[in-house]
Amino acid sequence: MSSTLFSVDFGNYDDPNSSTQKLKEAVQGVSTSLTSPNLADYFPILRIIDPQGLKKRAEFCFGKLLAIFEDLINQRLESRQNGSPKKNDLLEALLDQREQYDISLKEIKYILFDLFVAGADPTSGVVDWVMTELLLNPKEMSNVKNELRSVIGDNKQVEESDISRLPYLQAVIKEVFRYHPPGPLLIPHRAEADIEINGFMIPKNTDFFINLWSMGRDSSLWPNPDSFEPGRFINRKIDFMGTNYELLPFGSGRRICPGLPLANRMLHLMMAALLHNFNWKLEPGMTAQELDVSDKFVLSLRRVVPLKAVPYKL
């Protein structure tokens, strides 16, 4: 994610004092602040005193992240002034278009902030769920790995152009979107006028949520909804681009998630690389029956106990 946005690799977690670890902690802090139950939402008079300290914590974490992005922007501006070669990333593209579209540096900073926070947390959560389900379902794991071996070969790395030739991998990710939607309630919507839906009158200005988690487990929409069955998507023209309403992990219409194209590429490439290059097993002493698959909703749907999987080569 960081390489795509600003050509910096934040994938090193060895040093607890590194910028990577600080960034991870800041993202987690933003996620916790945004999703923790807040008494002030129910009793507005409490907003002034912030009894749980959520506003103070949110401001600290937001400020920490924004400072990191501001520093990256300033470094890039200095690099451009010194005549250094241009980078092939989103930050460079935004700076190139800044004058033509009248984009301020502040707006660029907040665009990077939105994309990184909204993209990093749900994406890593989906990877966790995909690996969990495949480890719990060895047959599905074998099907995916066989497809990768057949299409890609043993000595070649997966590229973006290969994704369209990997229907079973696509089916696995669709099944995870159905069974463990990263945004189980989507973004809140508001009725712009009084409207009747299925005999229910929805008054104007009503806030409402789309319960994707429940839809994904609805037996009238999905046969065997509580079973992980990627094969249900094979030879079926159903995608998650917003036109098939039974599968809407990114929403639909004008409010569809703007990060869909990026998430689509990143998820398939990451999962293909992880599964093609390594075999996987649970941590020593852990069996599939002991694996805790209970979930919790933070900024996205996550496992209560994150997966620990061990890669190995045969």
N, C-alpha and C positions, 0 to 999 in steps of 0.2 A: 504494500500500500504506500509506504513512504517512498519507495523507489519510483513508483509511478507518478506520485504527486510532485516530489522535489528531489529526485535522484540521490536520496540519502538512505542508507540501509539502517533501519532501527531494529534489525532482527537479532542483535547480540544481547543476550541476557546474562552473560557470565559475570559482569562487574556490577555489583549492587548500587554503585555510585555513578554508573554511566548515564548518559542522557537518555538512552533507551529505557532503562528502568524508571527514570523520572517521568518520561513520557507515558509509560504504561500505567504508573500510579496516578498520574493526572487524568488519563482517560477513564480509569476505574473510578476515580473520585467524582468526575462529571456524571458518569453513569449512575452512581449511587445517589448523588444529590438530586438528579432529575426524577428518580423513580421511588425515593423513600416517601412513605406516607407523611404528610405534613399537616399538623394540627391547624396551621394558619389557613389552609384551604377550607376548613370547616368552620373556623371561627376567625373571620378576617381581622377582628380587633387585635389578634395576636401577631399580625404581620410586623408590627412596629418592634416588638421585643424579640421575635424569632426564637421562641423557647427551645427548639431542638438544635439550633445553630446551623440549620440546613442552608439558609441563605448565605451565611458567612462562609461555610465550607464550599458552596457552589462558586461564589465569587473568587475564592482563593484558587480553586482548581481551574476555573475558566481562565483566570488571569495567567496562571502558570502555562497553560497550553497556548494561549494567544501570544505570550512572550516568546515561546519557542518558535512559533510560526513567523512572528515579526522578525526575529533574529535571522531565520532562514531567508526571508525576503530581502533583508538588508545585505546579507552576504551575497546573494545573487545579483543585486543591483551593483554592488561594488565589483563583482566579477565581470559584469557586462561593461562597466566603465573602463576596466583595465584591458578590455579587448580579448578576454578569455573565450574559448570556443563555447558555443551555446549548448545547453543541455536539451535532451529530448524528453521533456516532462511537462506536466500541466502548468507548473509555475512559470516556466519559460513561455508557454503559449499565452497565458494570461497577461504576462508583462508585454509580450509582443502586441497584444490587442488593446492594451490599456488606453492609449491615446485615441484610437479609432472609435472605441465604444465608450469612452469617458469613464473608465473604471478606476476608482481610487485604490491606493495601496491598502487602505483600511478594508475596503470591500473584498479585495483579493485575500487578505488575511482571514476574513470571516468565511469566504468560500472554501478555503483550505480547511478551516476549522470544521465546518459542517460536513464536508466530504470525509475527513479523516475520522471524526467521532462517529458519524452515522455509518461509515463503511467498515471500520476496523472491528468494532464490537460485534455486530451481527454476523460478519463474515467469519470471524474466529469461532463464534458459537456454532455456526452451521458446520464448519469443519469438524468440531468436536462431536456433533451429532452423527455426521456421516461415518466417521471412524468408529463410533460406538456401535451403530447399527450393523456395520459390516463385520465387526469383531463378534457381535452376537449372532450373526447369520453367516457362517463360513461359506455356505453355498453361494450367497450373493457376492461375497468377497472373491471367491474363485471365478465367478462369471465375469466380474469387472477386470480382474487381472488377466484372464484369458483373452478378453477383448483387447486390452492394451498390448499384450504380447503379439497378438495376431495383426493388429493394425499398425502399431508403432515399430515393433521389432525389439530385440533385446538390447541393442547397442545405440539406440537413438533416443534423444530427449523429446518429450512432447512439446509441440508448438501450438500456437493459437489456431492455426489453419487445420489442425488435426481434430479439433473438438467436434466438428460436424460429422466426423466419421466414427464417433464413439457413442452410439445410441444407448448402450446399456449404462454407461457412466452418466449420461444425461438423465436416464430414467431413475437412477439411484438418487441423484440430487433432487429431482422432482418429487420423489417419494419422501425424502427428508423434509422438503418444503411443505408437503401435505401433512406429515405426521408431527413435525416439530417446527412450525412456522416461526421464523425469526422475530416477526412482529405479530404476536397472536391476536392483538386487537387493532392492528393497523394504526394510522394516524387519526385522531379524532376528527369527525366531520360535523358540520352544522347545517341544519335545514334553513334555506334562504326564504322559504315561504311555507304556509300550511300545506301539508300533503298527506294523502291517504295511501297507505301501503298494506295490502292484504287485509283490509278492513280496519286497520289501526290508523287513527289520526295522529300525525306527527306535527305538533305546533311549530310555528316559525321560531327560529333561534334555539331550537333544541339541539344539544350536543349528543351525538350518538357514536357508537363504536361498532365495527364489523368484527365479529368473533370468528376469526379464521381457525383458531384452535378447535372450536366446536364443529365447524364445517368440515374440517379434515377428518373428524371422527364420526361423521353422520352416515349411518348405514344406508340412507336413501340416496346418497351421492356416491358412496364408495363401498363395494363389496368387501367384507372382512376388514373393516376400517382399523381394527386394533392389531393388524398384522403388517409387518414390513415386507411389502411385495412390489419391488421395482418393476416387475414384469407387467404390472397393470398399465404401464405407460408405453410398452412396446407395441408398435403398429397402431397407436392411437394418436390422432392429431390434436394433442392438448399440450399447451405450453403455459408459461407463467408471465406472458407479456401483457396481460390485462384484458384479454378478450374471452378467456375461458373462466367464467365466474366461480367455478368450483375450486380453482387453484389461483389465488391472488396474493402471493407472498409479498409482492411489491405494490399492491393496490391496482388501481385502474383509472382510466380517464385522465383528466387534466392534473389530478393530484397523484399520479403514479410516481413512484420513487425515481428521482433523477439519476440515482446511482445504479439503476438496473443494468445498463450496458457494462459498466465497470465490474460490478459484482458477478455478473454472468461469466465474464472472461476469467476473472481471478479465481472464482470457485472451481471451475472446471480445470484450469491449469494447475492450481495447487493440489487438488485431489488426484489428478492424473499423475503428477510428479511424485507425490507421496506413495501412491499405490504401485506405480510402475517401477520405481527405483528400489523399493524395500518390501520385504515381508514384515508382517506385524503380529505382535502377540501382547496379551495383557501383562501387567507388571508381575514379577515373581510372587507366587503365593495367592494370586487372584484368579478366581474362576468366573466364567460367564454368569453363573447363577448368583454370585456374590456382587455383581456389578450394580451399583445404585444408579438407576435411570430416572429418578425423580427430577422434576424441573422446577425452575423458578423464573419469574419475569423481572428482569432488571431493565436495562435499556433494550435488551432483546431476550428471547427465550434461551435460557442457559441451563445446563445441568447443575444441580445442587453441589455435586462432587465432580469436579472436572476430571476428564479421562486422563489416565496415565498409560500410554501404550509404548511398547519397546520395539524399535525397528531392528531387523536383522537380515543378513544375507545368507542364502543357502549355499 
